[in-house]
Amino acid sequence: MDIVEISKVLSNQTRVNILKWLKEPEKNFPPHQDIDHFDDGVCVGYIHDKTGLSQSTISTYLASMQNAELIIPTRHGKWTYYKRNEKVIDAYIKSLKSVL
């Protein structure tokens, strides 16, 4: 886990919002059509729709969040679902508390 890299990713309000929304996906996103749970996360299309930004921008944001290990992707057919990586998020918060 790289504190500086994660901090860079979190310096963008939309990326922070995505993490907040993924914390409680059932409250922030509509039910999935093909899957009746959020165990594997939220379909990238729903994240895209909620942000109102271009698909390429959201893909770039999600890639940077994935590279920082803040989110975990899961494929279902042609769709990618994302969920929070709670282990890394908790470690980041603990590291910030100990360093700062």
Residue frames as a rotation matrix with the C-alpha (Angstrom) as fourth column:
MET 1
0.583 0.812 0.000 0.00
0.812 -0.583 0.000 0.00
0.000 0.000 -1.000 0.00
ASP 2
-0.561 -0.758 0.333 1.40
0.781 -0.618 -0.091 3.36
0.275 0.209 0.939 -1.06
ILE 3
-0.040 0.562 -0.826 0.08
0.764 -0.515 -0.388 6.26
-0.644 -0.647 -0.409 1.05
VAL 4
-0.561 -0.239 -0.792 1.18
-0.180 -0.899 0.399 8.90
-0.808 0.367 0.462 -1.45
GLU 5
-0.980 0.197 -0.037 -0.34
0.014 0.254 0.967 7.09
0.200 0.947 -0.252 -4.45
ILE 6
-0.309 0.915 -0.259 -3.65
0.938 0.338 0.075 6.55
0.156 -0.219 -0.963 -2.64
SER 7
-0.132 0.218 -0.967 -3.67
0.500 -0.828 -0.254 10.18
-0.856 -0.517 0.001 -1.52
LYS 8
-0.882 -0.206 -0.424 -3.21
-0.252 -0.554 0.793 11.30
-0.399 0.806 0.437 -5.13
VAL 9
-0.761 0.649 0.018 -6.17
0.446 0.502 0.741 9.17
0.472 0.571 -0.671 -6.21
LEU 10
-0.025 0.790 -0.613 -8.28
0.999 -0.007 -0.049 10.60
-0.043 -0.613 -0.789 -3.39
SER 11
-0.693 -0.276 -0.665 -7.43
0.313 -0.947 0.067 14.18
-0.649 -0.162 0.743 -4.38
ASN 12
-0.891 0.452 -0.044 -10.31
-0.198 -0.298 0.934 14.06
0.408 0.841 0.355 -6.87
GLN 13
-0.555 0.725 0.408 -13.86
-0.732 -0.194 -0.653 14.59
-0.394 -0.661 0.638 -5.55
THR 14
0.320 0.704 -0.634 -15.49
-0.899 0.437 0.032 12.24
0.300 0.560 0.773 -8.07
ARG 15
-0.242 -0.471 -0.848 -13.17
-0.158 0.882 -0.444 9.38
0.957 0.027 -0.288 -7.07
VAL 16
-0.972 -0.028 0.232 -13.95
-0.232 0.011 -0.973 10.05
0.025 -1.000 -0.018 -3.40
ASN 17
-0.159 0.987 0.016 -17.66
-0.954 -0.149 -0.261 10.06
-0.255 -0.057 0.965 -4.26
ILE 18
0.157 0.178 -0.972 -17.32
-0.611 0.790 0.046 6.72
0.776 0.587 0.233 -6.04
LEU 19
-0.741 -0.474 -0.475 -15.78
0.079 0.642 -0.763 5.19
0.667 -0.603 -0.438 -2.91
LYS 20
-0.801 0.518 0.298 -18.55
-0.504 -0.316 -0.804 6.70
-0.322 -0.795 0.514 -0.76
TRP 21
0.104 0.894 -0.436 -21.24
-0.992 0.124 0.020 5.35
0.072 0.431 0.900 -3.09
LEU 22
-0.034 -0.190 -0.981 -19.62
-0.350 0.922 -0.166 1.91
0.936 0.338 -0.098 -3.15
LYS 23
-0.909 -0.279 0.311 -19.66
-0.367 0.181 -0.912 1.82
0.198 -0.943 -0.267 0.65
GLU 24
-0.441 0.843 0.308 -23.45
-0.039 0.325 -0.945 1.39
-0.897 -0.429 -0.110 0.51
PRO 25
-0.993 -0.075 -0.090 -24.23
-0.089 -0.008 0.996 0.31
-0.076 0.997 0.001 -3.06
GLU 26
-0.503 0.864 0.033 -27.80
0.855 0.492 0.165 -0.76
0.126 0.111 -0.986 -2.33
LYS 27
0.208 0.560 -0.802 -28.60
0.642 -0.697 -0.319 2.83
-0.738 -0.449 -0.504 -1.29
ASN 28
-0.107 -0.418 -0.902 -26.74
-0.264 -0.863 0.431 4.53
-0.959 0.284 -0.018 -4.14
PHE 29
-0.827 -0.215 -0.520 -27.35
-0.555 0.152 0.818 2.38
-0.097 0.965 -0.244 -7.21
PRO 30
0.269 0.946 -0.178 -30.33
-0.963 0.271 -0.014 0.63
0.035 0.176 0.984 -8.80
PRO 31
0.352 -0.098 0.931 -30.57
-0.280 0.938 0.204 -3.16
-0.893 -0.332 0.303 -8.54
HIS 32
-0.699 -0.638 -0.322 -28.62
-0.548 0.189 0.815 -5.09
-0.459 0.746 -0.482 -11.14
GLN 33
0.197 0.815 -0.545 -30.64
-0.980 0.160 -0.115 -6.65
-0.007 0.557 0.831 -13.91
ASP 34
0.272 -0.154 -0.950 -28.71
-0.429 0.864 -0.263 -9.92
0.861 0.479 0.169 -14.17
ILE 35
-0.547 -0.525 -0.652 -27.45
0.417 0.504 -0.756 -10.29
0.726 -0.686 -0.057 -10.59
ASP 36
0.465 0.873 0.148 -29.64
0.254 -0.291 0.922 -9.92
0.848 -0.391 -0.358 -7.53
HIS 37
0.741 -0.283 -0.609 -26.88
0.618 -0.070 0.783 -8.80
-0.264 -0.956 0.123 -5.14
PHE 38
0.849 -0.505 0.153 -23.98
-0.402 -0.807 -0.431 -6.37
0.342 0.305 -0.889 -4.77
ASP 39
0.829 -0.528 0.186 -21.48
0.173 0.558 0.812 -8.96
-0.532 -0.641 0.554 -3.48
ASP 40
0.097 -0.810 0.578 -19.19
0.968 0.211 0.134 -8.38
-0.231 0.547 0.805 -6.47
GLY 41
-0.721 -0.382 -0.578 -19.78
0.344 -0.921 0.181 -4.63
-0.602 -0.068 0.796 -6.51
VAL 42
0.333 0.803 -0.494 -21.49
0.014 -0.528 -0.849 -2.29
-0.943 0.276 -0.187 -8.91
CYS 43
0.366 -0.113 0.924 -21.55
0.899 0.300 -0.320 -2.42
-0.241 0.947 0.212 -12.70
VAL 44
-0.647 -0.729 -0.223 -19.32
0.619 -0.674 0.404 0.19
-0.445 0.124 0.887 -14.27
GLY 45
-0.524 0.526 0.670 -22.29
0.546 -0.396 0.738 1.44
0.654 0.753 -0.079 -16.29
TYR 46
0.569 0.754 -0.328 -24.15
0.719 -0.263 0.644 2.43
0.399 -0.602 -0.691 -13.11
ILE 47
0.064 -0.642 -0.764 -21.08
0.754 -0.470 0.459 4.24
-0.653 -0.606 0.454 -11.80
HIS 48
-0.819 -0.359 0.448 -20.75
0.574 -0.514 0.637 6.05
0.001 0.779 0.627 -15.13
ASP 49
-0.073 0.894 0.442 -24.44
0.626 -0.305 0.718 7.05
0.777 0.329 -0.537 -15.11
LYS 50
0.605 0.345 -0.717 -24.29
0.796 -0.282 0.536 8.38
-0.018 -0.895 -0.445 -11.55
THR 51
-0.247 -0.794 -0.555 -21.25
0.690 -0.546 0.475 10.58
-0.681 -0.265 0.683 -12.16
GLY 52
0.790 0.588 -0.175 -22.54
0.267 -0.586 -0.765 12.13
-0.552 0.558 -0.620 -15.37
LEU 53
0.075 -0.855 -0.513 -18.99
-0.625 -0.441 0.644 12.20
-0.777 0.273 -0.568 -16.75
SER 54
0.321 -0.004 -0.947 -17.77
-0.907 0.288 -0.308 10.66
0.274 0.958 0.089 -19.99
GLN 55
0.996 0.078 -0.038 -17.15
-0.069 0.978 0.194 6.94
0.052 -0.191 0.980 -20.13
SER 56
0.367 -0.929 -0.048 -13.47
0.382 0.198 -0.903 7.49
0.848 0.313 0.427 -20.91
THR 57
-0.142 -0.380 0.914 -13.07
-0.643 -0.667 -0.377 9.74
0.752 -0.642 -0.149 -17.84
ILE 58
0.601 0.427 0.675 -14.74
-0.796 0.397 0.458 7.19
-0.072 -0.812 0.579 -15.57
SER 59
0.907 -0.333 -0.257 -12.63
0.234 0.908 -0.349 4.38
0.349 0.256 0.901 -17.06
THR 60
-0.009 -0.950 0.311 -9.50
0.053 -0.311 -0.949 6.41
0.999 0.008 0.053 -16.29
TYR 61
0.009 0.089 0.996 -10.71
-0.908 -0.417 0.045 7.15
0.419 -0.904 0.077 -12.75
LEU 62
0.877 0.387 0.284 -11.56
-0.472 0.802 0.365 3.50
-0.087 -0.455 0.887 -12.08
ALA 63
0.645 -0.716 -0.266 -8.20
0.336 0.579 -0.743 2.37
0.686 0.390 0.614 -13.50
SER 64
-0.240 -0.759 0.606 -6.32
-0.331 -0.523 -0.786 4.73
0.913 -0.389 -0.126 -11.18
MET 65
0.249 0.413 0.876 -8.41
-0.965 0.026 0.262 3.54
0.085 -0.910 0.405 -8.23
GLN 66
0.990 0.082 -0.110 -7.73
-0.086 0.996 -0.027 -0.07
0.108 0.037 0.994 -9.18
ASN 67
0.298 -0.954 -0.047 -3.98
0.197 0.110 -0.974 0.60
0.934 0.281 0.220 -9.56
ALA 68
-0.387 -0.372 0.843 -3.98
-0.685 -0.496 -0.534 2.07
0.617 -0.784 -0.063 -6.05
GLU 69
-0.755 0.123 -0.644 -5.85
0.281 0.948 -0.147 -1.09
0.593 -0.292 -0.751 -4.93
LEU 70
-0.845 0.501 0.188 -8.79
-0.476 -0.543 -0.692 0.94
-0.245 -0.673 0.698 -3.58
ILE 71
0.287 0.955 -0.078 -11.29
-0.872 0.227 -0.434 -1.07
-0.397 0.192 0.898 -5.63
ILE 72
-0.637 -0.386 0.667 -11.55
-0.166 0.914 0.371 -4.68
-0.753 0.126 -0.646 -6.76
PRO 73
-0.256 0.549 -0.796 -12.88
-0.966 -0.164 0.198 -5.57
-0.022 0.820 0.572 -10.22
THR 74
-0.488 0.183 0.854 -14.94
0.000 0.978 -0.210 -8.67
-0.873 -0.102 -0.477 -10.96
ARG 75
-0.784 0.185 -0.592 -16.01
-0.618 -0.150 0.772 -9.73
0.054 0.971 0.232 -14.45
HIS 76
-0.222 0.775 0.592 -19.47
0.088 0.621 -0.779 -11.09
-0.971 -0.121 -0.206 -15.21
GLY 77
0.515 0.338 0.788 -19.62
0.775 0.208 -0.596 -11.84
-0.366 0.918 -0.155 -18.90
LYS 78
0.030 -0.491 0.870 -18.86
0.787 -0.525 -0.323 -8.63
0.616 0.695 0.371 -20.73
TRP 79
0.675 0.335 0.658 -19.47
-0.075 -0.855 0.513 -6.43
0.734 -0.396 -0.552 -17.66
THR 80
-0.476 -0.811 -0.340 -17.04
0.442 0.114 -0.890 -5.35
0.760 -0.574 0.304 -14.97
TYR 81
0.741 0.671 -0.004 -18.24
0.262 -0.284 0.922 -4.78
0.618 -0.684 -0.386 -11.42
TYR 82
-0.362 -0.883 0.299 -16.32
0.049 -0.338 -0.940 -2.82
0.931 -0.325 0.166 -8.81
LYS 83
0.804 0.505 -0.315 -16.35
0.368 -0.006 0.930 -2.96
0.468 -0.863 -0.190 -5.05
ARG 84
0.608 -0.558 0.564 -14.29
-0.719 -0.689 0.093 -1.30
0.337 -0.462 -0.820 -2.35
ASN 85
0.107 -0.659 -0.744 -11.13
0.307 0.734 -0.606 -2.98
0.946 -0.164 0.281 -1.11
GLU 86
0.869 0.394 0.298 -11.87
-0.133 -0.395 0.909 -2.56
0.476 -0.830 -0.291 2.58
LYS 87
0.651 -0.689 -0.318 -8.56
0.739 0.481 0.472 -4.09
-0.172 -0.543 0.822 3.63
VAL 88
-0.316 -0.797 0.515 -6.52
0.875 -0.455 -0.166 -1.46
0.366 0.398 0.841 1.75
ILE 89
0.182 0.456 0.871 -8.83
0.063 -0.889 0.453 1.39
0.981 -0.028 -0.190 2.79
ASP 90
0.974 0.181 -0.138 -8.52
0.130 0.056 0.990 0.40
0.187 -0.982 0.031 6.46
ALA 91
0.298 -0.942 -0.153 -4.72
0.935 0.256 0.245 0.07
-0.192 -0.216 0.957 6.17
TYR 92
-0.234 -0.321 0.918 -4.53
0.612 -0.782 -0.117 3.51
0.755 0.534 0.380 4.53
ILE 93
0.581 0.553 0.597 -6.54
-0.123 -0.666 0.736 5.13
0.804 -0.501 -0.319 7.31
LYS 94
0.909 -0.294 -0.297 -4.43
0.392 0.356 0.848 3.43
-0.143 -0.887 0.439 9.99
SER 95
-0.017 -0.965 0.260 -1.22
0.996 -0.040 -0.082 4.50
0.090 0.258 0.962 8.24
LEU 96
0.002 0.075 0.997 -2.40
0.263 -0.962 0.072 8.10
0.965 0.262 -0.022 8.06
LYS 97
0.894 0.394 0.213 -3.19
-0.107 -0.273 0.956 8.06
0.435 -0.878 -0.202 11.76
SER 98
0.707 -0.665 -0.240 0.21
0.624 0.428 0.654 6.66
-0.332 -0.612 0.718 12.67
VAL 99
-0.173 -0.814 0.554 2.23
0.957 -0.271 -0.100 8.86
0.232 0.513 0.826 10.31
LEU 100
-0.309 0.141 0.941 0.37
0.106 -0.978 0.181 12.10
0.945 0.156 0.287 10.86
